[in-house]
Amino acid sequence: MKEITEITSIEMADDFLEKHELSFLDVSRPECSVCHAILPKLRELLDAYPEIHLGHIDANVVEEVASQFLIFTVPVMLLMAGQREYIRADRFVVFDRLREQLDQIYMLVNEEE
């Protein structure tokens, strides 16, 4: 399964996004049962995309994540290229659709290299 970087501050989030060309941020809360169900599926999905790095943010710990990324509910998953958001999946994620979106973006990024 895809390795997760635990992000515990906005500064860490900014560094994580700056360090990796493609990043997926998973924002959740410990009391969210949907969050707990989605994360293992996301980790499994991202195994097929070695260039995408996965970071996890607990919204209870990093409260400013809501304003930084305009998050109104959890779970939220954001595919970022640098500081730019390309995919936002929240609440009830359709993983087949998410895979299609990832395939398209991944193909475009790899073509540019």
MODELLER restraints for C-alpha pairs under 7 A, 6 or more apart:
rsr = mdl.restraints
at = mdl.atoms
rsr.add(forms.Gaussian(group=physical.xy_distance, feature=features.Distance(at['CA:1:A'], at['CA:43:A']), mean=5.57, stdev=0.5))
rsr.add(forms.Gaussian(group=physical.xy_distance, feature=features.Distance(at['CA:1:A'], at['CA:44:A']), mean=5.43, stdev=0.5))
rsr.add(forms.Gaussian(group=physical.xy_distance, feature=features.Distance(at['CA:1:A'], at['CA:47:A']), mean=6.11, stdev=0.5))
rsr.add(forms.Gaussian(group=physical.xy_distance, feature=features.Distance(at['CA:2:A'], at['CA:43:A']), mean=4.91, stdev=0.5))
rsr.add(forms.Gaussian(group=physical.xy_distance, feature=features.Distance(at['CA:2:A'], at['CA:44:A']), mean=6.55, stdev=0.5))
rsr.add(forms.Gaussian(group=physical.xy_distance, feature=features.Distance(at['CA:2:A'], at['CA:46:A']), mean=6.24, stdev=0.5))
rsr.add(forms.Gaussian(group=physical.xy_distance, feature=features.Distance(at['CA:2:A'], at['CA:47:A']), mean=5.36, stdev=0.5))
rsr.add(forms.Gaussian(group=physical.xy_distance, feature=features.Distance(at['CA:3:A'], at['CA:54:A']), mean=6.79, stdev=0.5))
rsr.add(forms.Gaussian(group=physical.xy_distance, feature=features.Distance(at['CA:4:A'], at['CA:54:A']), mean=5.22, stdev=0.5))
rsr.add(forms.Gaussian(group=physical.xy_distance, feature=features.Distance(at['CA:4:A'], at['CA:55:A']), mean=5.46, stdev=0.5))
rsr.add(forms.Gaussian(group=physical.xy_distance, feature=features.Distance(at['CA:4:A'], at['CA:56:A']), mean=6.53, stdev=0.5))
rsr.add(forms.Gaussian(group=physical.xy_distance, feature=features.Distance(at['CA:5:A'], at['CA:54:A']), mean=6.29, stdev=0.5))
rsr.add(forms.Gaussian(group=physical.xy_distance, feature=features.Distance(at['CA:5:A'], at['CA:55:A']), mean=4.60, stdev=0.5))
rsr.add(forms.Gaussian(group=physical.xy_distance, feature=features.Distance(at['CA:5:A'], at['CA:56:A']), mean=6.13, stdev=0.5))
rsr.add(forms.Gaussian(group=physical.xy_distance, feature=features.Distance(at['CA:6:A'], at['CA:55:A']), mean=5.89, stdev=0.5))
rsr.add(forms.Gaussian(group=physical.xy_distance, feature=features.Distance(at['CA:6:A'], at['CA:56:A']), mean=5.06, stdev=0.5))
rsr.add(forms.Gaussian(group=physical.xy_distance, feature=features.Distance(at['CA:6:A'], at['CA:57:A']), mean=6.43, stdev=0.5))
rsr.add(forms.Gaussian(group=physical.xy_distance, feature=features.Distance(at['CA:7:A'], at['CA:13:A']), mean=6.07, stdev=0.5))
rsr.add(forms.Gaussian(group=physical.xy_distance, feature=features.Distance(at['CA:7:A'], at['CA:55:A']), mean=6.34, stdev=0.5))
rsr.add(forms.Gaussian(group=physical.xy_distance, feature=features.Distance(at['CA:7:A'], at['CA:56:A']), mean=5.78, stdev=0.5))
rsr.add(forms.Gaussian(group=physical.xy_distance, feature=features.Distance(at['CA:7:A'], at['CA:57:A']), mean=5.20, stdev=0.5))
rsr.add(forms.Gaussian(group=physical.xy_distance, feature=features.Distance(at['CA:8:A'], at['CA:57:A']), mean=6.52, stdev=0.5))
rsr.add(forms.Gaussian(group=physical.xy_distance, feature=features.Distance(at['CA:8:A'], at['CA:61:A']), mean=6.60, stdev=0.5))
rsr.add(forms.Gaussian(group=physical.xy_distance, feature=features.Distance(at['CA:8:A'], at['CA:62:A']), mean=6.07, stdev=0.5))
rsr.add(forms.Gaussian(group=physical.xy_distance, feature=features.Distance(at['CA:9:A'], at['CA:62:A']), mean=5.51, stdev=0.5))
rsr.add(forms.Gaussian(group=physical.xy_distance, feature=features.Distance(at['CA:10:A'], at['CA:62:A']), mean=6.82, stdev=0.5))
rsr.add(forms.Gaussian(group=physical.xy_distance, feature=features.Distance(at['CA:10:A'], at['CA:65:A']), mean=6.67, stdev=0.5))
rsr.add(forms.Gaussian(group=physical.xy_distance, feature=features.Distance(at['CA:17:A'], at['CA:23:A']), mean=6.25, stdev=0.5))
rsr.add(forms.Gaussian(group=physical.xy_distance, feature=features.Distance(at['CA:17:A'], at['CA:82:A']), mean=5.20, stdev=0.5))
rsr.add(forms.Gaussian(group=physical.xy_distance, feature=features.Distance(at['CA:17:A'], at['CA:83:A']), mean=6.33, stdev=0.5))
rsr.add(forms.Gaussian(group=physical.xy_distance, feature=features.Distance(at['CA:18:A'], at['CA:82:A']), mean=5.51, stdev=0.5))
rsr.add(forms.Gaussian(group=physical.xy_distance, feature=features.Distance(at['CA:20:A'], at['CA:53:A']), mean=6.91, stdev=0.5))
rsr.add(forms.Gaussian(group=physical.xy_distance, feature=features.Distance(at['CA:20:A'], at['CA:82:A']), mean=6.99, stdev=0.5))
rsr.add(forms.Gaussian(group=physical.xy_distance, feature=features.Distance(at['CA:21:A'], at['CA:81:A']), mean=5.43, stdev=0.5))
rsr.add(forms.Gaussian(group=physical.xy_distance, feature=features.Distance(at['CA:21:A'], at['CA:82:A']), mean=5.73, stdev=0.5))
rsr.add(forms.Gaussian(group=physical.xy_distance, feature=features.Distance(at['CA:22:A'], at['CA:51:A']), mean=6.62, stdev=0.5))
rsr.add(forms.Gaussian(group=physical.xy_distance, feature=features.Distance(at['CA:22:A'], at['CA:52:A']), mean=4.93, stdev=0.5))
rsr.add(forms.Gaussian(group=physical.xy_distance, feature=features.Distance(at['CA:22:A'], at['CA:53:A']), mean=6.43, stdev=0.5))
rsr.add(forms.Gaussian(group=physical.xy_distance, feature=features.Distance(at['CA:22:A'], at['CA:80:A']), mean=5.78, stdev=0.5))
rsr.add(forms.Gaussian(group=physical.xy_distance, feature=features.Distance(at['CA:22:A'], at['CA:81:A']), mean=4.71, stdev=0.5))
rsr.add(forms.Gaussian(group=physical.xy_distance, feature=features.Distance(at['CA:22:A'], at['CA:82:A']), mean=6.79, stdev=0.5))
rsr.add(forms.Gaussian(group=physical.xy_distance, feature=features.Distance(at['CA:23:A'], at['CA:52:A']), mean=5.24, stdev=0.5))
rsr.add(forms.Gaussian(group=physical.xy_distance, feature=features.Distance(at['CA:23:A'], at['CA:53:A']), mean=4.71, stdev=0.5))
rsr.add(forms.Gaussian(group=physical.xy_distance, feature=features.Distance(at['CA:23:A'], at['CA:54:A']), mean=5.88, stdev=0.5))
rsr.add(forms.Gaussian(group=physical.xy_distance, feature=features.Distance(at['CA:23:A'], at['CA:79:A']), mean=5.75, stdev=0.5))
rsr.add(forms.Gaussian(group=physical.xy_distance, feature=features.Distance(at['CA:23:A'], at['CA:80:A']), mean=5.10, stdev=0.5))
rsr.add(forms.Gaussian(group=physical.xy_distance, feature=features.Distance(at['CA:23:A'], at['CA:81:A']), mean=6.39, stdev=0.5))
rsr.add(forms.Gaussian(group=physical.xy_distance, feature=features.Distance(at['CA:24:A'], at['CA:52:A']), mean=6.63, stdev=0.5))
rsr.add(forms.Gaussian(group=physical.xy_distance, feature=features.Distance(at['CA:24:A'], at['CA:53:A']), mean=6.01, stdev=0.5))
rsr.add(forms.Gaussian(group=physical.xy_distance, feature=features.Distance(at['CA:24:A'], at['CA:54:A']), mean=4.82, stdev=0.5))
rsr.add(forms.Gaussian(group=physical.xy_distance, feature=features.Distance(at['CA:24:A'], at['CA:55:A']), mean=6.16, stdev=0.5))
rsr.add(forms.Gaussian(group=physical.xy_distance, feature=features.Distance(at['CA:24:A'], at['CA:77:A']), mean=6.75, stdev=0.5))
rsr.add(forms.Gaussian(group=physical.xy_distance, feature=features.Distance(at['CA:24:A'], at['CA:78:A']), mean=5.43, stdev=0.5))
rsr.add(forms.Gaussian(group=physical.xy_distance, feature=features.Distance(at['CA:24:A'], at['CA:79:A']), mean=4.39, stdev=0.5))
rsr.add(forms.Gaussian(group=physical.xy_distance, feature=features.Distance(at['CA:24:A'], at['CA:80:A']), mean=6.06, stdev=0.5))
rsr.add(forms.Gaussian(group=physical.xy_distance, feature=features.Distance(at['CA:25:A'], at['CA:54:A']), mean=5.98, stdev=0.5))
rsr.add(forms.Gaussian(group=physical.xy_distance, feature=features.Distance(at['CA:25:A'], at['CA:55:A']), mean=4.83, stdev=0.5))
rsr.add(forms.Gaussian(group=physical.xy_distance, feature=features.Distance(at['CA:25:A'], at['CA:56:A']), mean=5.77, stdev=0.5))
rsr.add(forms.Gaussian(group=physical.xy_distance, feature=features.Distance(at['CA:25:A'], at['CA:77:A']), mean=5.51, stdev=0.5))
rsr.add(forms.Gaussian(group=physical.xy_distance, feature=features.Distance(at['CA:25:A'], at['CA:78:A']), mean=5.06, stdev=0.5))
rsr.add(forms.Gaussian(group=physical.xy_distance, feature=features.Distance(at['CA:25:A'], at['CA:79:A']), mean=6.48, stdev=0.5))
rsr.add(forms.Gaussian(group=physical.xy_distance, feature=features.Distance(at['CA:26:A'], at['CA:55:A']), mean=6.16, stdev=0.5))
rsr.add(forms.Gaussian(group=physical.xy_distance, feature=features.Distance(at['CA:26:A'], at['CA:56:A']), mean=4.74, stdev=0.5))
rsr.add(forms.Gaussian(group=physical.xy_distance, feature=features.Distance(at['CA:26:A'], at['CA:57:A']), mean=6.12, stdev=0.5))
rsr.add(forms.Gaussian(group=physical.xy_distance, feature=features.Distance(at['CA:26:A'], at['CA:76:A']), mean=5.98, stdev=0.5))
rsr.add(forms.Gaussian(group=physical.xy_distance, feature=features.Distance(at['CA:26:A'], at['CA:77:A']), mean=4.54, stdev=0.5))
rsr.add(forms.Gaussian(group=physical.xy_distance, feature=features.Distance(at['CA:26:A'], at['CA:78:A']), mean=6.63, stdev=0.5))
rsr.add(forms.Gaussian(group=physical.xy_distance, feature=features.Distance(at['CA:27:A'], at['CA:56:A']), mean=5.98, stdev=0.5))
rsr.add(forms.Gaussian(group=physical.xy_distance, feature=features.Distance(at['CA:27:A'], at['CA:57:A']), mean=4.78, stdev=0.5))
rsr.add(forms.Gaussian(group=physical.xy_distance, feature=features.Distance(at['CA:27:A'], at['CA:58:A']), mean=5.97, stdev=0.5))
rsr.add(forms.Gaussian(group=physical.xy_distance, feature=features.Distance(at['CA:27:A'], at['CA:59:A']), mean=6.26, stdev=0.5))
rsr.add(forms.Gaussian(group=physical.xy_distance, feature=features.Distance(at['CA:27:A'], at['CA:74:A']), mean=6.50, stdev=0.5))
rsr.add(forms.Gaussian(group=physical.xy_distance, feature=features.Distance(at['CA:27:A'], at['CA:75:A']), mean=5.70, stdev=0.5))
rsr.add(forms.Gaussian(group=physical.xy_distance, feature=features.Distance(at['CA:27:A'], at['CA:76:A']), mean=5.18, stdev=0.5))
rsr.add(forms.Gaussian(group=physical.xy_distance, feature=features.Distance(at['CA:27:A'], at['CA:77:A']), mean=6.22, stdev=0.5))
rsr.add(forms.Gaussian(group=physical.xy_distance, feature=features.Distance(at['CA:28:A'], at['CA:35:A']), mean=5.78, stdev=0.5))
rsr.add(forms.Gaussian(group=physical.xy_distance, feature=features.Distance(at['CA:28:A'], at['CA:57:A']), mean=6.44, stdev=0.5))
rsr.add(forms.Gaussian(group=physical.xy_distance, feature=features.Distance(at['CA:28:A'], at['CA:58:A']), mean=5.28, stdev=0.5))
rsr.add(forms.Gaussian(group=physical.xy_distance, feature=features.Distance(at['CA:28:A'], at['CA:59:A']), mean=5.79, stdev=0.5))
rsr.add(forms.Gaussian(group=physical.xy_distance, feature=features.Distance(at['CA:28:A'], at['CA:74:A']), mean=5.25, stdev=0.5))
rsr.add(forms.Gaussian(group=physical.xy_distance, feature=features.Distance(at['CA:28:A'], at['CA:75:A']), mean=4.81, stdev=0.5))
rsr.add(forms.Gaussian(group=physical.xy_distance, feature=features.Distance(at['CA:28:A'], at['CA:76:A']), mean=6.77, stdev=0.5))
rsr.add(forms.Gaussian(group=physical.xy_distance, feature=features.Distance(at['CA:29:A'], at['CA:58:A']), mean=5.35, stdev=0.5))
rsr.add(forms.Gaussian(group=physical.xy_distance, feature=features.Distance(at['CA:29:A'], at['CA:59:A']), mean=5.60, stdev=0.5))
rsr.add(forms.Gaussian(group=physical.xy_distance, feature=features.Distance(at['CA:29:A'], at['CA:60:A']), mean=6.14, stdev=0.5))
rsr.add(forms.Gaussian(group=physical.xy_distance, feature=features.Distance(at['CA:29:A'], at['CA:74:A']), mean=6.94, stdev=0.5))
rsr.add(forms.Gaussian(group=physical.xy_distance, feature=features.Distance(at['CA:35:A'], at['CA:75:A']), mean=5.25, stdev=0.5))
rsr.add(forms.Gaussian(group=physical.xy_distance, feature=features.Distance(at['CA:59:A'], at['CA:65:A']), mean=6.48, stdev=0.5))
rsr.add(forms.Gaussian(group=physical.xy_distance, feature=features.Distance(at['CA:66:A'], at['CA:72:A']), mean=6.60, stdev=0.5))
rsr.add(forms.Gaussian(group=physical.xy_distance, feature=features.Distance(at['CA:74:A'], at['CA:90:A']), mean=6.68, stdev=0.5))
rsr.add(forms.Gaussian(group=physical.xy_distance, feature=features.Distance(at['CA:74:A'], at['CA:91:A']), mean=6.17, stdev=0.5))
rsr.add(forms.Gaussian(group=physical.xy_distance, feature=features.Distance(at['CA:75:A'], at['CA:90:A']), mean=5.53, stdev=0.5))
rsr.add(forms.Gaussian(group=physical.xy_distance, feature=features.Distance(at['CA:75:A'], at['CA:91:A']), mean=5.38, stdev=0.5))
rsr.add(forms.Gaussian(group=physical.xy_distance, feature=features.Distance(at['CA:76:A'], at['CA:88:A']), mean=6.96, stdev=0.5))
rsr.add(forms.Gaussian(group=physical.xy_distance, feature=features.Distance(at['CA:76:A'], at['CA:89:A']), mean=5.75, stdev=0.5))
rsr.add(forms.Gaussian(group=physical.xy_distance, feature=features.Distance(at['CA:76:A'], at['CA:90:A']), mean=4.29, stdev=0.5))
rsr.add(forms.Gaussian(group=physical.xy_distance, feature=features.Distance(at['CA:76:A'], at['CA:91:A']), mean=6.63, stdev=0.5))
rsr.add(forms.Gaussian(group=physical.xy_distance, feature=features.Distance(at['CA:77:A'], at['CA:88:A']), mean=5.75, stdev=0.5))
rsr.add(forms.Gaussian(group=physical.xy_distance, feature=features.Distance(at['CA:77:A'], at['CA:89:A']), mean=5.12, stdev=0.5))
rsr.add(forms.Gaussian(group=physical.xy_distance, feature=features.Distance(at['CA:77:A'], at['CA:90:A']), mean=6.17, stdev=0.5))
rsr.add(forms.Gaussian(group=physical.xy_distance, feature=features.Distance(at['CA:78:A'], at['CA:85:A']), mean=6.60, stdev=0.5))
rsr.add(forms.Gaussian(group=physical.xy_distance, feature=features.Distance(at['CA:78:A'], at['CA:87:A']), mean=5.53, stdev=0.5))
rsr.add(forms.Gaussian(group=physical.xy_distance, feature=features.Distance(at['CA:78:A'], at['CA:88:A']), mean=4.72, stdev=0.5))
rsr.add(forms.Gaussian(group=physical.xy_distance, feature=features.Distance(at['CA:78:A'], at['CA:89:A']), mean=6.56, stdev=0.5))
rsr.add(forms.Gaussian(group=physical.xy_distance, feature=features.Distance(at['CA:79:A'], at['CA:85:A']), mean=5.96, stdev=0.5))
rsr.add(forms.Gaussian(group=physical.xy_distance, feature=features.Distance(at['CA:79:A'], at['CA:86:A']), mean=5.53, stdev=0.5))
rsr.add(forms.Gaussian(group=physical.xy_distance, feature=features.Distance(at['CA:79:A'], at['CA:87:A']), mean=4.91, stdev=0.5))
rsr.add(forms.Gaussian(group=physical.xy_distance, feature=features.Distance(at['CA:79:A'], at['CA:88:A']), mean=6.66, stdev=0.5))
rsr.add(forms.Gaussian(group=physical.xy_distance, feature=features.Distance(at['CA:80:A'], at['CA:86:A']), mean=5.74, stdev=0.5))
